[in-house]
Amino acid sequence: MGLPAGSTSFSGRFLMAVFGLLSMAGAVGLHRMKGGPTWTALTLTWLGSGASFAWGLWLTLNLVVDSPLAADGGPMGLLGLVSLLRLLSGTVVGLIAAVQLVQPKRSDLVAA
């Protein structure tokens, strides 16, 4: 339903599973940043938001310019909307992580 013809192959399902895992890693990293940014949390967030943003941008650009790379030249169906949402979610998670990175901790504010 709404997926291009080639997306049900093994490579298509594997690629979607990898990007799903990277997106979940970004969510876990963002959750772990609540106590303050650590290298592990930053790495997970960076990987997840970067993968979501890059792949969403690639698919959205192929849809907008009507590229033959998008779904073998056929209609993309709901994949266009999903790719736009993936682009936006990667952007939002990356911006939230950047704000949390530069924001001082509450303990630093109380001590000052």
C-alpha positions in Angstrom: 0.0 0.0 0.0 1.6 3.2 -1.2 5.1 1.6 -1.6 7.0 1.4 -4.8 7.4 -1.9 -6.6 11.0 -2.5 -5.7 10.7 -1.8 -2.0 9.6 -5.3 -1.1 12.9 -6.9 -2.1 15.4 -8.1 0.5 17.7 -5.1 -0.1 14.8 -2.7 0.3 13.6 -4.2 3.5 17.2 -4.4 4.9 17.8 -0.7 4.1 14.5 0.3 5.8 15.5 -1.8 8.8 18.9 -0.1 9.1 17.4 3.3 8.9 14.7 2.3 11.4 17.5 1.2 13.8 19.4 4.4 13.3 16.3 6.4 14.0 15.7 4.5 17.2 19.3 5.1 18.1 18.7 8.8 17.7 15.7 8.7 20.0 17.6 6.8 22.6 20.5 9.2 22.4 18.1 12.2 22.7 16.5 10.6 25.8 20.0 10.0 27.4 20.9 13.7 26.9 18.3 14.7 29.6 21.0 14.2 32.3 23.5 16.2 30.3 25.3 15.6 27.0 27.7 12.6 27.0 29.7 11.2 24.2 27.5 8.2 23.9 24.3 10.2 23.8 25.8 12.7 21.3 27.0 9.9 19.0 23.6 8.1 19.0 21.7 11.3 18.5 24.1 12.5 15.7 23.8 9.1 13.9 20.1 8.9 14.2 19.2 12.5 13.2 21.9 12.6 10.5 20.6 9.4 8.9 17.0 10.5 9.0 17.8 13.9 7.7 20.1 12.7 4.8 17.9 9.9 3.6 14.7 12.0 3.9 16.3 14.8 2.0 17.5 12.4 -0.7 14.1 10.9 -1.2 12.3 14.3 -1.0 14.6 15.9 -3.6 14.0 12.9 -6.0 10.3 13.3 -5.5 10.4 17.1 -6.1 12.5 17.1 -9.2 10.6 14.0 -10.6 13.9 12.0 -10.8 14.0 8.6 -12.5 15.9 7.4 -9.4 12.7 7.8 -7.3 10.9 4.4 -7.3 12.2 3.4 -10.7 10.3 6.3 -12.3 6.9 5.2 -11.1 4.6 6.9 -8.6 6.0 7.0 -5.0 2.6 7.0 -3.2 2.9 7.5 0.5 6.7 7.2 0.4 6.9 10.9 -0.5 5.0 11.9 2.6 7.1 9.5 4.8 10.3 10.9 3.3 9.3 14.4 4.1 8.4 13.5 7.6 11.7 11.7 8.0 13.5 14.8 6.8 11.6 17.0 9.3 12.1 14.6 12.2 15.9 14.4 11.5 16.0 18.2 11.5 14.0 18.6 14.7 16.0 16.0 16.6 19.3 17.5 15.5 18.1 21.0 16.6 16.9 19.7 20.0 20.3 18.0 20.5 22.2 21.2 19.5 20.1 23.3 22.0 20.7 20.8 24.8 24.4 20.7 24.0 24.9 24.5 24.4 22.4 25.0 27.2 24.2 25.2 30.6 23.3 22.6 33.3 21.1 23.8 36.2 23.8 22.9 38.7 26.1 25.3 36.9 23.5 28.1 37.1 22.9 27.5 40.8 26.6 27.5 41.6 27.2 30.9 39.8 
